[in-house]
Structures are given as C-alpha cells and as structure tokens.
Amino acid sequence: MRLFRLLSLCFRRTRGATSIEYALIASLIGIGVILGVAWVGQGGNGLYDRIDDDVADATTHVSN
C-alpha cells in the first residue's frame, strides 16, 4: 500500500510538470504569432506607402 501511494505521488507531480510544459509551449507559440503578425503588418505598411507614392507620382505626371 505504501509503494502504491509513493507511485501515485510521483505521477501527480508529473501531471503538474506536464501542464506547466504545455503552458510554456502555448505561450511561446502565442508570442511567435504576435511577433509574426507585427512583422507582417510592418511590411504591409511599407507596401501601402510605396503604392501611395506611386499613385501620387502618376497623378502628378498626368495633370502636368
């Protein structure tokens, strides 16, 4: 009976460690997603700025 209780305590501790590991993995994935979206968003801003400049240049050349 004593051995069974000792083994059950070991398994309980493992479950807690597994939960913590999953939480850490999920948080790292979340941070990666946030950084990826921010990086893509910055690239998108540059793209729209270039398009805006090209359209402004094209309308300037047409009106002159």
Long-range contacts (C-beta under 8 A, 24 or more apart in sequence): none
